[in-house]
Amino acid sequence: MKNITIIFLLFISTLSLYAQPSSDKLIRQGVALHDKGKYKEAITCYENALKVNPSSMSAVYEMSLSYLHLKDYKKAIEHSTKVITANFKPLLMDAYIVKGTALAKQDKIDEGISLLKEALVKCGDEYLLHFNLGLSYFNKKDSQMAVHHLQKAIEIDATHASSFLLYAYALNDLGQWVQSFYSFHFFLLLEPNTERSRDAFGEMYDIITAKLEVGSDKLGLENDIDRKKIYDQLQEKKTGATDNVSQYNYFVEASKLIFFNVGQLQNESQTGLLWFFFVPTYEEILGSGHFETYCRYVSVAYYPESLEWWENNKTQVDNFIEWFEHGQGVSSDMEEDAYFGDDTDIESEGE
């Protein structure tokens, strides 16, 4: 009888073991809750996952991310530090980024920058590390260093929309409005129809409508570009009309003017992202036969007329998409990234 009881208890214990959710399953449940904004519930799942597998660095990392979104920066730092200390390679870069974010949110931007530089040494030349360094320097109002790291991020991954957007803002802060104009354009090519797309288009439009004083630094040479000449030509195209149709037409003509004039200056001696990437890309778009469609595409968030045109001209749209997907080396898939406001989180792959 005693043996039967022992066997029965072992059987019950085995059933209980198999009925218990696996650590990975609990983590997946937590991630699903996190994605719905249920961060506290997600943390409970991760805690349960750690009860099943106390050494799960994946659960620890995901917990740090949820704490970050709850603005519990102390716990976000505590848990991301565990992943970093464990040198858990699959999530090492993400843990550095979470910790760097939490430090920045506590106004410890310099400490966060030092941490991200350490991450570059340990994790390699990753575009997200350069992007987050660029964002940190941008928030520190060091636009020169922001441009340096954002350019590196773009050179590594030319499909990351947020890098182009922040690069455009940082360049504009430095007064380099021609390059900023190109970068805003390319951001809108990657991400045409979001809230920040509308804001970006407005910033880009401000560049080509700005009134500059005689002798302004913004009229000097910029990367071999005679900005005064371009500015004077832009002034000649202005009509003073403020309706959407007139504004849109001016945007198209101003874009053509800048892309054509800068394209004519390109030669083999020039270096940098402007000449190796932006100028040849927009020369190709300008000469593709799809420029009108392209302009409608990048302005859909700003002009209702452009969205209506896009919806009513299926043939031109399909031809443009086919050309873009097969004739260009850049994916048109939209990135889902955070808006660059005061409450911006530093971006990571784990989000």
N, C-alpha and C positions, 0 to 999 in steps of 0.2 A: 504493500500500500504506500509506503514511504517513497519507493522508487517511482511509482505512478505519479505521486504529488510533485516530485522534483521535475519529472519529465513535463508535466502539465505547466508548471511555473516557467520552465525554459521555453515552452511553446508560446505562452503568453508574452514573455519577454521578447521573443523573436518577432511576434506579430507587432508588438509595440514599436520595435526598431524599424520595421519595414513601413509602418504607418507614419513614422516621423518624416516630415518634409526634409529634403536634402538642403544642404547649405546653398548650393547653386540655385535651387528653385526659390528659396526664400529671398535670395539676392535679386533674382529676376522680378519677383513680386514687389520688392522694395523699389526697384528702378521704375516699374510701371506706376507705382504710387507717386514717386518723385516727379515723374513726367507730368502727372496730373496736378502737381502743386501740393500734394498731401505729404509734406516733408516729415512731420512727426510720425505719421503712420509708417512711412518708409523707414525711418530710423528704428522703429520697433521691429520691423522685418529683419533689418541688418543685425540688431542685437540678438534676435532669435537664431539667425544664421551663425553668429559667433558662438552661441551655446552649442550648436551642432559641431562646428569646426572653429575652435578658438584661434587657429592660426590663419584664418582667411583674411588676407590683405585686401582682397576685392571688397569684402564687407566693410572693412575699416575705411577704405578709400571712399566708397559710396556714402558712408556715414558722414565723412568729412564734407562731402559735397552738399548733402542735405543740411548739415549744420550751417554751411556757408549761406545757403538760401534762406535759412531761418535767421540770419544775421547774428548767429552765435559764433563769433569769430574766434573766441578762445578755444572752443571745442573743435572748430574746423582746423585750427592750427595744431591742436593736440593730436587729432587723428591723422591728418596729412603727414605730420612729422613721423608718426609710427611707420607709415609706408616708406618714407624717405630713409629712415634709419634702417629699415629692413632691406633697403635697396631692391625693392620689388619691381623688377624691370618692366613688366607689362603696363604698370600704372605709375611708374616713377615720374615721368614728365608731368602727368596730370596732377599728381600729388604736389609737385613743386608749384604748379600754377595755382592750385587751390590755396596753398599756404601763402603764396605771393599775393593773391587777391585779398585774403583775410588780413594780411599785414597792411596792405594799401588802405583797406577800409578802416583800419585803426590809425590812419595817418602816419604809417611807418613806411612811406614809399621808398626811401633810400634802402631800408632793410630788405624790402621786397625786391628791389632792383638787384641788390647783391645776391639774393637767393636765386633769382632767375639767371644771373650770370653763372652761378655755380651749376645750375641745371644745364646750361649750354655745354659746360665742360663734361658733365657726367652723362648727358643724354645725346649730345651731338647737336649739329646745326639744324634744329627743327623749326619749321616756319611758325608754329604756334608760340614757341618761346620768344622768337624775334618779335612776333606780333604783340605779345603781352609786355615785352620790354618797351616796344614802341608806345603802347598804351600808357605804361607807367611814366615814361618820360613826357608824354603828351599831357598827362594829368599834373605832372610836375612843372609844366610850362617850359620844358626844354625841347622846343620843336626841332632843333638841329639833330639831337640824338634820336628823337622820335622818328624823323625821316630816315636816319641811318638804319635803324632796325626794321622799319616797315619796308624799306627798299629790299633788304635782305629777305624778309618774309615773302615778298612778291616774287623775287628771283627764284625762291625755292618752290613756291606754289602760286602760279598765276591764276588760280580759280577761286582764291579765298577773297570773297567780296569785301569783308570787313577791313582787310589790309588796304585795299584800294581806297575805301571810304576814309579811313583815318589818315592815310597818306595824303589824300586830297586836302583834308582840313589842316594837317601840319604844314604842308607846302604853302597853303594860302596864308597861314599865320606868319610864315617867313617872307611873304610878299612875292613868292614865286608863282604868280597867278596863271601863267601859261601851262606849266606842268600840272598845277592843281586842276585846271580845266580838263586836261586829258584824263587825269585820274578819276575825277567825278564822272566823266563820260564812261569810263570803263567799268566803274562800279555799277552804273545804271545798266550797262549791257549785261552784267552778271545778275543784277537784282533790280528789275525795273518797277516792281509794283508792290512796295511795302510802305509803311509809314515813313521810315527813314529815307526811302527813295524820293518821296515828295520833298522832304527837307533838303536832301542832297541836290535835287534839281534846282530848288530855289537858291541854294548857295552858288551853284554853277551859273545860274542866270544872273545873279548879282555880280559875278566876275565880269561878265561881258557888258553889263550896263553901268558899271561903276564910273563915277566922275573923278578923274585924277587931275591933280593940280600940275601946272607946268613945272618941270624940274623934279617931279616926284621920283623917288627911288624906284618905284614900280614901272617907270618908263625907261629905265636903263636896260642894258644888255642882260639877257638871262640865257645862259647856255648857248651863246652865239645867236640868239634871237633878238632882233631889233623890235622891242616891245612898243616903242613909240610909234613906229610905222604901223604895226598891227592895231594899236589903240586908235590912231587917227582914222584908219580905214573902218574900224567898228563904229566910230562916231558918225561917219558919213552914211552908214546904213540905218542909223536910228531914225525913226519917224515920229516919235513922241506919242504914238498911239498906245493905249493901255489895254485894249480888248484882247482876249485870248488868241484870236486868229492872228492879229498883228504881232503879238509877242512870240507866238510859235514860229511865224515866218522869219522873224528876226533871229531867233535861236538857230534855225536851220542855216540861214545865210551867214551868221557869225561863225558857226561851226565849220562850214565849208571854207570860209576865209582863213580861219586859223589853221585848219588841217592842211590846206593847200600851201599857204605861205611857209609854214614851218617845214613841210615836206620838201619844199624846193631848196631848203638850206642843208639838207642831209648830205654828208660826205663820209668817206672812209676813215677820216681822222677822229671823228667824234666818238665819245664813249658815254656810257651811262644808260640808265633805264629809259630815259626819254627817247634817245636815238636808236637804241637796240630793240625796244619793245613798243612804246606808244606810237611813235611816228610811223614806222612801217605798218603797224596794225591799222591805223586810221587812213593811211594812204590806200591800203587794200579795201577798206570799207568804202571810202570815198569813190573808188573806181569800180566798185562791184556791180553797180546798176541797182543796188538795193538801198541807197542812202536815204531816200525818203521814208521807206519802210523802217529802216533803222531808227531814224529820228522820231517816228511815231512810237516805236517800241520803247525807247529810253525816256519818253515823256508821258507815258500812260498814267503815272501816278500824279502828275501835275496838271495835265489838261484833260478834262472829260472828253473833249473832241478827239484826242489821240486814242483813247480807249475805244470810243465808238468807231473810229476809223479802223482800228485793229480788228474789231469784231466783225466789221462789214466788208473787209477786203481779204477774204480767205486765200485767194490765189497768190497775191503778193506776199502774204504772211507765210504761206507754205514754202514759197520759193526762197524767201529770206532765211527761214529756219533751215531748209535743206542746204543752202549755201553756207550758212554759219556753222552748222554741225560738221559738214564735210570739207569746207574750204578753210576753216580756222582750226587752230590747235587748242582752242579753249572751250571747255565745257560750258554750256549755257544753264546748267543746273543751278538753281538759286540756293545760296547758303542761308541757313536759319541762324542768324547771329543776333547778339544783344545790341540794343540801341546805345549809342555813345552819349549817354546823359550823365548826370551827377551820380546816379545810382548804378552805373555800369559795373558788372562783374568782369574780372579778367577772364578771358575765354579759354576754354580747355576742350579737349576731345571728349571728355567724360560727360559733357552736358548734352 
